C-alpha cells in the first residue's frame, strides 16, 4: 500500500497545484503561472528523468521525452494550463501502468507472505522448539497446529489431515491426507494438529519454486511487447522529425500563422505519441501471468503464454500425465472358493510392495484370519508369489500361457478379452487349477478425456506417446479420444516425434512428468510439466501444472487466447485513436486539452482493458466430454 501511495503522489501533487493555479488565475495571473509551472515540474519530473536517463545510457528515445517536450512547447506559446493538464494526465496514466505492474507483483508478495519464517520442530525428547524455516533439515519432524500454515515440504506422519491447498492449486475444497501423503509449504492445516517429516530444504520446496518462476515470468515479455518496445525508439524519432516539418509546411505552404503552426505542432507531438500503443501488451501480459499463477499454472514468461494461443499440436505422455500412474483393479472373476481365495490373495500380496500387489490389496479391503496372515510367502523370480495352505500350493502371478494351463474356453476368452482391453491379467491358482482372474489397468485421470476433447474441439492435433505396450496404450487412447497414438517409445523416439511435430505444425507442445520426457519437453515449442513430476521435467518445461491438474492446461490455453484478443483490441484501438487525433489536428478543430484527454485517455482505457485479465475466466462452455460415466468402472462378479 505504501508503494502504491508513493506511485500516485506526483499525480496528486500535480492536480493540487493545477487547482491552486485555477483558483488564482482570475486575480493573480502571475501566481497562477507559478502554480502551473510547479505542476509541470512536480508531475513530470520522474518521467523526464527516466527519459533522459534512457537517452543518456542507452541512446534511445521514448514517449516520456515527447511528453516533456510537449509540455515545454505549450509553455513557450503561453498555454501554461494546457501544459499542466498534459503533465497531469500523462502522470496519471503512468501511475496506472505502475499500478498494473504492482498489482502483478503483489501476487509474489502475497505468496511470500503466506510462507512462514518460523517452524515448530520436535526434538528427540518430543519437545517443541521454534526455529527459522531455513534452518530445518531433511528428516526433521515439524508440528503444525490447527489453522497453521505448513512451513516446508514433507510427508504426513499423523493418521489423518485436512489441508487447504488453494495457494498451490487454486482449488478451494480442502484435501484429505493419509499417512505418507505429501504436504506442501504455504498450504494451511484445516484439521487437527499434525506432524510432518521434512523432505526438502526451504529453497527447494514447490512453493519456493513457484515464487522463483513467477518472478522470472514477469521479466520475460511477449513477442508483441518486445516488438512494440523495439519500434518505440524509431517511432519517437519519426515524430520528432515530422513535428518540425509540419510547423514549416503549415506556415510556409498552408499560410497558417506561426502561432497556429507551432500550436498544431505541439498538439501533433502529443497525439502522435505512442503511449497507448506501448501500453497495449505489457499490462495485459502481467495480468494474465498473475491470473495463471493464482490458478495453479506457472508460465515462465509472457512469450510462452503468447505461444500457447498459437498452438497447433499437442502430445501427451501417458503414465502419470493422462493416467493416474497407479494401476487399479477393474475386473475380478472367481471360479470357486471366493472368500478363501480373496483372503489368500490379499495375504500374499501384502508381503510385497509391487504396484500391482498394492492395487489388489487396496481393492479387496477384507479381514484376514490370523492363520492366513502367517502364511510363508516365496517369490518366484519373474513370475509371482507362492505359498502353501492346507497342503495345497497357491500361486499368484501374471498370466503367461506357458506357465498356466487353462483348458476351459470360457476362461481363455475372458483372459483374451481383458488383454484386448489393454489390461494386465493376474491369475491365482490352487494346485495348478485356476481359482481367480484379476484385471488391472492404469486408468485415465477423471478430466483427461474432457481436456483432450477441448483441444480436439479447438482444432489442435492431439497425440499420446508412451513407452507402454500397444494394447494397453490403445485402450487408454480410445477411451480419452486422442487422434494419434505411438506406443513402445523410447525417450529418443519421443524426442524424434516432438521434432517431427514441430516441423509440421510450427507451434507444438509436449506434456510429461518424467525424466524420460525431458528431451521431448525441451524439443517441443512448449514443454509442459506436471508439478508433481520430476524436478528435471519442471526445470526444462516452459509451463508447470502445479497440482497435476490437466484442466489447468485448457484454462491456460483459454487465458492465452483471451490475452491475445485483448492485446489485439488494444493495438487496434490505440492506432485508431492516434489516427483520428492526428486528422482532427490537421483540420484545426482539436485543441491541446482535448488532444491530451484523447491521447492519455486512450492510454488509460488500454491499461484498464488489460487489467480485465486479472479476473478468473468463466467456466468453459464448449463441448463437454463424450460420455458422462466412467468407462472403466470395476466389474466384479463370479463365474
N, C-alpha and C positions, 0 to 999 in steps of 0.2 A: 504493500500500500504506500509506503514511504517513497519508493521509486516512482510509482505512478503519479504521486503528487508532484514530485520533482520534474517529471516529464511535462506536466501542464502548467508549471509556474511561469515560464516565459509567455505562454499563451494568455494566461490570466492577467499577468502584469501588462502585457501589450494592450489588452482590452480595457483595463482600468485607465491607462494613460490616454487612450483614444476617447473615452468618456469624459475625462478631465479636459481634453482638448476641445471637445464639442461644447462643454459647459462654459468654457472661457472664450470661445470663438467670437461671440457677438459683442463682448465689451472689452476684452484684452486680446486682440488678434495675435500680437507678438508672443504672448504667453502660450496661446493655443498651439502656435508653430513649435514652440519648445516641447510641449507635451507630445505632439505628433512625431517629432524627431526622436524623442525619448522612446516612444512606442516602437518606432522602426529599429532603433538601436537595441532595445531590450529584447524585442521579439525576434529580431533577425540575426542576433549575434552568433548564436550557436550554429545555425545553418551556414552562415557566411564563413565562419571559422572552419567548419568542416569542408566547405567547398574550396577554400584557399589552401587548406592542408592537402587535400587530394590533388589540387593543381600543382602544388609545390613538390610533393613527394612522388606522385605517380604520373604527372604530366597529363592528366585527364580533366576534362570539364564535365560538370554535372548541372542538374537543374537548380541546385542551391545558388550557384553563381548567377544564373539567369534571373532568379527572383530578386537577388540583391541588386543587380544592375537595373531591373525594372523599377524597384523602389527608389533608387538614386535618380533614375531618369524622371520619375514623377515629381520628385522634389525640385529638380532643375527647372521644370516648367511651372513650378508653383503649386502643384497639386499634392500638398503635404498630407491631407486627409486621405486621399486615394492611395498614396504610398503606404500610409499606416494601415489602411484596410487590407491592402495586398499582403503586407507583412503578417497581419493578424491571421488571415485565412490560411496563408501558407504555413504559418506556425501551427495552426490548429490541425491541418491535415497531416503535418509531420508528427505531431503529438499522437494523433490517432494511429498512425502507422507504427509508432513506437509502442503504443498500447497493444496493437495486434501482436507484435513480436514478444512483448512482455507477457501477454495472455498465453502465448505458446510456451514460453519459458516457465510460466507458473506451473505447467504440468510437471516439469522436472522438480521444481521446488516442492510442490505438493508431494511428489513421490519420495523425495529425500526426507521430508518431514515425517513421513509415515514409517521410516526405518529407524527403530530405536537406537540410541547410542549406548545404552546400558543393558545388561542382561543379568539374570539371577542364576548363577552357576551352583550346582550341587557339589559339595566337597566329598571326599572319601568318607567322612563321618555323617553324610546325609544332611549337612547344614547348608544354609543358603549364604552366598556371598555375592555382592554386587560388583561386577567388573565391566570394563568397556567391551563392547561387542567386538572391537578389533583385536582384543586380547584372547578371545575364545579360540580354542584349538580343536582340531578334529578329534572326535570321540568324547569331548566334554559333554556332561549332562546338564541341561538347562531347564529350569522351572518357568512355566508361563502361566500366570493367573488368569482367571476367567475375565474376559474382556480385554486382556492384554494383547499387545502386538508381538507376533513371533519375531525374534530378533535376528535369526540366522537360519539357513537351510539345515535340515536334519531329517531323521525319521522318528516316528512316534513310538515311545516306549509304553505309554499308558494304554489302557484297554480300549479306550474309545475317545474320540474328539470330534467336535463340530467346528469347522473352520470357515470363516468368510474370506474367500479368495478373489473378491471383486477387484482388488488392486492389480491382480495379475490377469484375470480372465474377463473382467467386465461383467461377470455373472453375479447377480445379487443373492441368489439362493446359496446358503452355506453348504459345504461339502462334508459328508460324514467320513471320518477316518477310522481305520482299524490299525492294530499294531503293525509296525514296519512300513506303514504308508509314508510317503514323502510329505514334509511340511516345508513351507517356503517363507523366507524373510519378508516382512511387510504385510503378511496376512494376519487376520485377527481371530483369536480364540473365542468363539461364541459359546462354548460349552463349559464343562467343569475344568478346573486347573489340570494342566498336562505337563508331562516331562518328555523332552526330545533329546536325541543324541545327535551331536553336531557332525555333519558330513562334508561341509565345505567351509573354507575361510570366508571372512566377511566380504572380501573384494571379489569373490568368485561365485557369489550367490546369484540366483536367477534375477533377483531384484536389482542387485548391483549392475548386472549386465544390461538390464532394461534401461537404467539411468544412463549408462555409457552409450547405448545405441540411440536413445532419443537425443542426447547431446550431439552425437555425430550426425544424425539425420538432419538436424536443424541447420547445420553448416554446409549441407550439400544441396545446391539449388537444382531446379528442374532445367531442362534444356531451354524451355521458353524463357525462364527467368535469366539464364546465362546469356541468351541471345539478346534480350532487351538490355541487359547490363552492358553488353559489348557495343551495341549501337548507340547507347546514350551519349557517349563522348562525341561520336561523329554527328549525331543529331544536333547536339548543343552547338558544335562548331558551325553547322549549317545555318542554325537560327542566328548566330552572331554575325554571319556573313549576309544573310538575307535582310535583316533588320536595317542596316545602314543603306543597302541598295534600295529598299522600299522608301526610305526617307528621301533619298536622292531622286528616285523616279517620280514619286508623288509631288515633289517640289518643282523639279525642272520640266517634267513631261505633263503631269496632270494639272499643274498650275495651282496646287494647294499652297496655302501659306506655310511658312517654315514651322510656325507654332503647331498647326494642324498636322503637318507631315511628321514632325517629331513626336507629337502625341500619338498618332497612329502607329508609329514605330515602337513606342513604349507598349502600347496595347498588344501589338503583334508579339513583342518579346514575352509578354505574359501568356497570351492564349496559345502560342505555338510551343510553349514549354511542355515537355513530355511527362509531367508529374503523374498524371493518371495512368499513362502507359507504363511507366516504371513501376507503379504500384499494382499493376494488373495481376502479377503472378506470385510474388513473394508472400504477401499476407495470406493469400488463399492456400498456398502450399504449406505454410507453417500451421495454419488452422487444421488442414486435412491431416497432417502428420500427428498433431496433438490428438485429434479425434481417433485416429487409428491406434495410437499408443494407449489411449484410455479404454479402448475396446479389445485389448489383448493382441494387437498386431504391431510388431516392431518393424518399421521400414527404415532402412539405413540410408535415407536421403530422398529428397523430392524427385530426383532423377528416376529412381526405381518406381516410385508411385506413379509418375507420369508414364513410364514404360508399361506399367500394368494396364493402363487404359487402352494400349495398342496391342494387347496380347492376341496372338493368332493360334497358338497351340500350347497345350499344357500336358505334361507327362507326370504320372504319379508312381512312386514306389508302392508296393502292396503292403507288406508286413509292417504294422505299426503306423502306417500312413492312411491307407484306405481301410485297413482291417485293424482290429483291436490289438493284434500282436500276441494274443494268447488264445490257444485253442479252447473250444468248449464242446461238450457232448451234445450232439444234435440228434442222434438216433441210438436206441438201445433195444436189442432183441434178446430175449432169454428163452432157451429151448425148454428147460425144466429147472426145478430147484431154484427158483428166482431169488428167494430170501437168502438162502445159504450162499448162492453164487455171488450175490451183491456183497455180502459180508466178507467173504474170502477175497473177492476182487479189491475191495476198499482196503482191507488189511494189508494185502500185498503191495498195493500202490502207495500206501502211506510210508513205506520204507524207502522210497526213492524221491528225488527232487526233480525228476524229468517233467517238463511242462505238460506232456500228455497225461502222466500219472496224477499230477496236481489237478488237472481239469476233471479227471474221473472222480477223485476224492471230493472235490468241491461239489460236483454234481450229485453224487449219491451220498447225501448227508444223513447217514443212518448210524445207529448204535451198534457197536461191535462187541460180541461176547468176549469175555476175558480169555477163554481158551483159544479163540481165533486170533485175538490180538497178539498172543505169544508165539504165533507160528514163526518158524525159522525160514527165512527167505534166502534163496540162492539166485544169483544173477546169471543168466545165460547170455554170454557175450554176443552182442549184435542181434539179439532177438527179444529177450524179455526177462521175466522172473518165474521162478519155480518154487513150489512148496509141497509139503505132504500133509494131508489132513485125513484122519480116519482111514489110514492105509491107502489112500488114493492120491495120485500125483496130479496137482493142479498147475497149469502153466498159463501165463498171460503174456501176450506179446503182439507185435504187428502181424497182420495176416500175410503169410507167404505160402503160396500153393505147395511148394516143395517140402515145407515143414509141417503143414497142417492139411491132412487129407480129409475132404468133406465129400461124401457121396450124394447127399440129398441135393437134388437140383434146385429146390426152392431156396435153400440156404445159399447156394452158389449164386443164384440170381440176385439175392439180396446184397451179397457182397459186391457183385459186379455193378449193381445199381449205385451203391454207396461210392464206389471208386469212380464211376462216371460223373458223379456229383462233385468230384474233387476231394472227397473226404478220406481221412486216414482211418483205416479199419483195424481195430484191436479185437483179438479173439481170446476167449477164456475157454480152456479145455480141461476135462477131467478124464485122466487115463486115455488121452488122445481123442476123446469124444467131445464134440463141440457143445458147450454149455451156453455161451453168450457171444453176441456180436455188439461191438460198440463203435459208432461212427463219430469222429471228431473233426471239427473244421475251425480254422481261424476266420471268424465271421466278420463281415463288414461293420464298420462303425455305424451308429444309428443314423448319422446325417451324411454318410458317404454318397449314397445314391442321389440325395437331394442336391448335393454340391455338383456332382457330375452332370445331373440334369440341367443345373443352372448354366454351366459352361457350354453344354451342348445347345441349349436354347440361345446362347449368345453367339452361336456360330463359331465357337472356338474348338479346334480339334483336340480330342481327349485321348490319352493313351495310358495304359498301365504296363510298366516294365518291372519284372521281378525275376529273382533267381529261383523261384519255386517251380515245380514241375508243371507241365502243360495242363493236366487235368484239373489240379487244384486252382491254378490261375484262371483257367477258362470258366470255372464255376463262379468265382468271385466276379470276373469281368462281366459275365452275363447278368448277374444279379444287380450290379450297380450301373450297367449301361455304358461302359466306356466304348469308344469307337474302334480302338486298336489295342491289341494285346501282344506283348513279347515276353515269353517265358524262358526259363533256363538261362537267364542272362548273367554274365559275369560283370564285375564293375567296368571293365573295358567295353563290354557290349553296351552297357547303359550310356557310357560316355560317347560312344560312336553314334548311338541313336540320337542322343541330345544334339550332337553336331549336325547330323542329317536334318533334324527338325529345324534347327536354327538356319541352315542354308535354304531350306524350303519355305519357311514361314517368316523369317527375319526376327520377329519378336516372339520368343518362346519362354516357357517356364518349366522348371523341374521341381517336384515336391518330394522330399525324402527326409529320413531321420537318422540314417546310419552312416558309419564310416565308409561303407561301400558305395553310398550315394554321393559322397563329397565330390569326386571328379565330375560327375554329371551335373551337380549343382553349380559347379564353377564354369562348366561349358555352356550351359543354357544362358539366354539373355537375362533371366531372373532365376535365382536359386531361392527356393522357399523351404525352410527347415521347420520341423516340428519342435516346439520349445522343450519338450521332454525327451528329445533325441540326444545324440552325442554332441559333445562340445565342438568337435571338428566340423560337423554339419552346420551348427549355429554360427561358427566363426566365418565360414565360407559364404553362407547364404546372404542374400540381399534383403529377404523378408523372413521374419521369425514369427510363427504362430505360438504364442506363449504357452497356451494350455492344450496344444494338440487338437484344437477345435477347427475342423476343416471349414465349417460355416464362416469362420472369420476370414477365410481366404476369399469367399464370394463377397463378403462385406467389404473387404479391401478393394476388390475389383469394382464394385458399385461406387465406392468412395472415389476411386481414381477417375471413373467416368464422370462423376459429378464435378470433381475438381477441374477436369479438362473443360467441361462445359462452362463452368463459371469463369475460368481464365479466358476462354474464348469470348464470352459475353463481355468481360471487362475490356479486352483489347478492342473489340468492335465498337463498344460504347465510347471508349476514350478517344479513339481515332475519329469517330463521327463528331464528337463534341469539338475536337480541335479544328476539324474542317469547317464546321458551322460557325465557330467563333472567328476563324480567320476570314471567312466570306463576309460575315457581318461587319468586321472591322474595315474591310475594303469598301463596303457600301456605306460606311461612315455613320451608321446608327448604333454602334456599340461603343459605350464609354468605358473608361478604365474600371470603375467599380463593378459594372455588370460583367466585364471580361474576367475580373478577379473572381467574382462569385461563380460564374460559369465554369472557369478553369479549375479552381480549387474545390468547388462543389462537386465536380465530376470526380476529382481525386478521392474526396471523402466517400462518395457513393460507391466507387470501385473498392475501396477498403472495406466498407460495411458489407458489400456483396460477398467479398472473400471470407469475412467473418462468419457467414452463414454455415461454412463448413465445420464450425465447431459443434454444431448441433448433431446429435445422433441421427443416422439415416433411418427412415421408416422401414418397416419390415418389407422384405422383398415380396412383391405380389405377382411375380412371374409364375410360370407353370411349376406346380409342385411335383413331388416325387411320383413316379409312375404307379406305385401301388402303396396302399395305406398300411398293410400289415407286413410284419417281418417275414420274409420268405424262408428263413432258416430257423424257425422256432423248433425246439427239440420235439421229437416224436417218440414217445415212449409206449411200447406195448410188448406183449409176449407172444410167442408162437408155440 
